[in-house]
Every structure is written in C-alpha cells, then in structure tokens.
Amino acid sequence: MAVVETNFKVDEIHAVVTAPGFTMVQAPQSMNNCPPASRIFQGRQTILDKMHQFFDTDSGKQHIYVLYGLGGAGKTQIALKFIEESSANFSDIILVDTSKVETIETALRNIAVSKSVGNSAQDTLMWLRSNHNKWLLFFDNADDPKINLHDFFPQCNHGNIIVTSRNPELRSYGAHTYVSDMEEVDATSLLLRSANKENSEENIKVADEITKKLYYLPLAIVQAGAFISKSEDLEGYLALYHHNQERLLSEKAIQSHDHYAWTVYTT
C-alpha cells in the first residue's frame, strides 16, 4: 500500500512539472576553468598579499592586475595560487589562453556557449558587461605585443581581470607587479620539494648552490628537481649541469608534479 501511495505522489509531481506553462527555474552555474596551483608552489607571499589587498578593495572601478616579467619566473603560478586562495570571492573564474587572437576568441566563445548567452566572443563580453556579479577574467600568457588586449576587456566599471605577460607595456592597464627571481630560501625549498629530498643541512647547502646557478628562477628549479628526483643524485647535478645545460633545461619529466612541467626553453 505504501508503495502504491509513493508512486502516486511521484506521478502527481511529474504531471505538474510537465504541465503546459510550467517553467522550472535552474540555479545559475558558477564557472571556474582554472587548474589548481602547483602542489609544490613555494613563496611569493608578498606578491600574493598585494593582490589580495587590491582585489578586496572596493574602488568602484574594474580591478585589473598585471603580473609581468621574464619567462619562467612563475607568473602563471602566482596567479593560479591567488585564484586558489580567493576562489570563493568570485562568481565566475574564466581562464583565457592569450597567446594568440584565435585562442582568446575560442575561449570566450566557449564561455558564451556554456552560459547559453550566445556563440561568439562578443556575446561573452556583452554578458560580462551586464553581469554585475564579482566575476574574474584571467588572461594568461599575453606576450604578443601585436595583440591589443584591451579589445577583449569588458567595457564596464565592474569585474576583475588578471593578466600575465612578458611585455612590460601592459603595466599601463592597471596595478602591476614585476615578477623576477625567487627569494633564496624559497628557491632552495622549492628545489628540495620537487626533487623529493629531505631538508637536511647537507642537502640545503647543495641545493643553495644549484638554485644560485639557476638564477633562482622557479621553472628552471622545478625542471632541475624533476631530473634530480629521477636520478637521485643531488650532489652530482652541478657537474652534469655544467656540461649539459641545454639538454637538462629542455628535458620534460614524464611523471611531473602537475602542469608545472613546461620546459625552460619553451617559456
């Protein structure tokens, strides 16, 4: 008897839902297509603190923050770490590969389709202009000086934008930080973590020498750490690096920690 009554209630609900004129309201789906920051991310706290302070301040204008500097300095990872730490503050987080006009337009067009607001990059920009929620656009690898990035900024006084670039001219877009080499202590910790080595006094001393040779650039350090982890020879790396620098810095680890596995020679 209980089964019959339950089935009747289900049929009753189905009849109401499928009745003419009935519209089911769906909750808006938030979006975050950014990968997580590297599991071995290290340091950069001063820059992260500046970014948090900037985006937490209500200026009444669109927030734009540019991280610029040499390739391999870790600009993308800093941005991803900030996004990871503050994702709850944003309604939608949209990563845009900004290396080419085509990749920008494709990314924005995909957003329009996924949000059911159209099928073009301009449809996405129009949606963001009319969307007064706290969205975040992340334009990554905006290195091409021929691309006028401003054409892809929603023209409004709300919303948030992060740009990573090797091009210092992009500083003019808003607040900015020059990203260079790491602090020595952070660089050493990053090498030992990526190499799966203990923080012993002896290991720290050797790691200090290696990171100095690598100019404290995080991507080069991670690449070295991946090689050391495979060879299990921390002390022998310096001699090997001296004779095989290009090969070591262009070698990609098969088992990498995460998407931090780009090679130094491709940045």
N, C-alpha and C positions, 0 to 999 in steps of 0.2 A: 504493500500500500504506500509506503514511504517513497519507494522508487517511482511509482506512477505519479505521485504528487510532485516530486522533484522534476521529472520530465515535463510535466505540465507547466511548471514555472519557467523552465528553460524555453519551451515553445512560446510561452506568453511574451517573454522578453524579446525573443527573436522576431516575433510579429511586430512589436513596437519599433524595434530598430530598423526593420526593413520597410516600414510603412512609408507611403509617399509623403514627401515634405520633411522627413526626419533627417537631420544633419548631425553627425557625430563630430564633436569638436576634439581635435587632437592637440595634445600639448606640443608646443614648439620644441624641436630637437636642437640642442646646442651642438656645436661642432668644434672639434679640436683635431686637426690632421697633422699635428707636430709629433715627431718621435720624441721619446724621453731624452734627457741629457745623458751623457756617458756615465756609466756606473762608476768610473774611476775619475770623475770630474774632481778637480783639486783647486783650491784657492779662489782668486778673483773676487774676494768678498767686498773690497772697496768699490769695484765697479757695480756689483750687484746691489749694494746699498744705495748707490746713486740712482740706479734705475728704479728701485722700489720707491724711493722718495719722490722721484719725478712723476711716476705714474700714479702715485697715491695723492698727489696734489691736484685739487680741482681748480684749474686755471680758466675754465670757461672756453677753452680752445682745444683744438685737436692736439693730442700728445704725439710728438714724433721724436724718436730717439735713434741716433745713428752710431753704430759701432764700426769704426774704420781702422785699418791697419794692414800690415803685411799678411800675405797668405801663410797659413799655418800657425797664426798667433792665437787661434781659438775663439774667434768672434762668434761663429755659429754656436759653439758650445755654451758660451756665456749667455747668449740669447735664449737657448733652449733651457738652460738652468733657471733663468729668471722666469720663463713661462711655466716651468715645472713648479716653481715655488709659489707662483701667484695665479695659477690657472683658475682657481675658484673665484677670482675677482672679475673674470671676463665671461661675457655671454657666449661668444664665439671666438675661436682662435684659428686663424687661417694662415697656413704656410704657403708661400708663393716662391717657386724657383725662379729667380730673377736673372738667371744667366743669359737668357735670350728673350726677345719680344714674344716669340712663339710659346715659350714655356709660361710666361706671365699670362698671356691670353688664355692658354689652355687651363691653367689653374683657376683663374677667375671664372671662366666659362663653366667649369665643373662645379663650382660653388653655386652658380645660378641654377644649374640643373638639379643639384642635390637639395637645394632650398625651394625648388619649384617656383622660382621667380623669373624664369626666362631661360635662354640658352646662349647668351653671349657674355663677354667680359663686361660690356657696358651695363647689362642687366644687373650684374652683381654690384657694380659701383653705384647704380641707382638705388638698389636695395639697401646698401650700407648708408647711403646719404639719408634715406628715410627711416633707417633703423637707429633709434636713439638709445639702444642698449649699449653696454660697455664692451664693444667688440674690439678685437686686436688683429691687425694685419701684420704678418712677419715677412718682409721682403728679404730673402736670403741670397747672398752672392750677387749683389748688384754692382758688379765690377765693370761692366761695359760702359765706357763714357759716351757712347753713341746713343744709348737708351735714355730718353727723357722720362725718368721715373715719376716725375710729378704728374704725368698724364694718367698714371694708374692710381693716384691718390684720390679717394672720395672727396669731393669738394664740399666740405661742411666743417662746422666748428666742433664736432664731437668725434668720438672714436680714438683709437690708439694705433700707432704704427711703429714698428721696429725695423731698422734697415741694417744689414751688414754689408760692408764693402771694402775693397782695397782703395777706392777712389776718394781722396780727401775732399774733393769738391762737394761731396754730398753732405758735408757738415752744415752747409747753408740751409738744409731742410729743417733743422731743429736742434735740440740738445744733442750733445755728442761726447764720445769718449774715444781717445786713441788707445787701441789695444796693441800692446807690444809684448815683450818677453815676460815670463813669469817671475815671481819672487823666487830667490834661490831655494829657500826651504820648501816651498810648494812644488817647485820643479823636481827636487830630489824625491819628495814623497810620491809624486806622480810616476816617476820612473820606477821606483821600487814596487808600487802597486801594480803597474802594468807588466812588470817583469815577474810578479809573484814572488818577490824576495822579502825577507824579514827586515825590519828596521833596526838591524844590529849596527853597532858603531862602525864595524869594518865595512859593511855594505853601504852605509851612509857616506863614508869617506870616498869610496869608489864611485858611487852614484853622483856625488858632487862634481867629480872630475868629468864624468860623462856629460852631465847636463850643461856644464860650462862649455864644452866643445860644441854642443848643440845650440848654443846661444839662448838657452832657456826657453826655446820655442816649443809649445806643448805638443804639436803634431809630430815633430821630429822626435820628441821624447817618448811619445806613445809608440812610435814606429820602432825605436830602439828597444823599448821594453818588450814589445812583441817578439823581437828577434832573440833577446836575452832569455825570455821565458821558454822559447823553443830550444835554444842551445844550452841553457842552464849554465852559462859562463859569463858572469857579470864582470869579472876582472879581465877576461880576455877580449872584451868588446872594444876597448880603446885601441888596441893594436890592430884589430881587424878593421875598425872604422878608418884608421889612418891609411890603410891600403885599399879599402873597398868602399869608400864613402858613397859614391853614386849608387852602387848596387844595393847597399844596405838601406839607403833612404828611399829607394824606389820599390823595395820588396814589400808586398802586401801579405799580411798574415792570413792564413786560411781560417784559423779559429781566432777571430778577433773578439774583443770585449763587446763591441756593438758597432754602430755606424761610424765610429771614430776611426775606421780602418783605411781612410783615404791615405794615399802616399804623399810625402812632402813634395815630390816632383810633379804632382798634378794639382797643386793648390796655387 
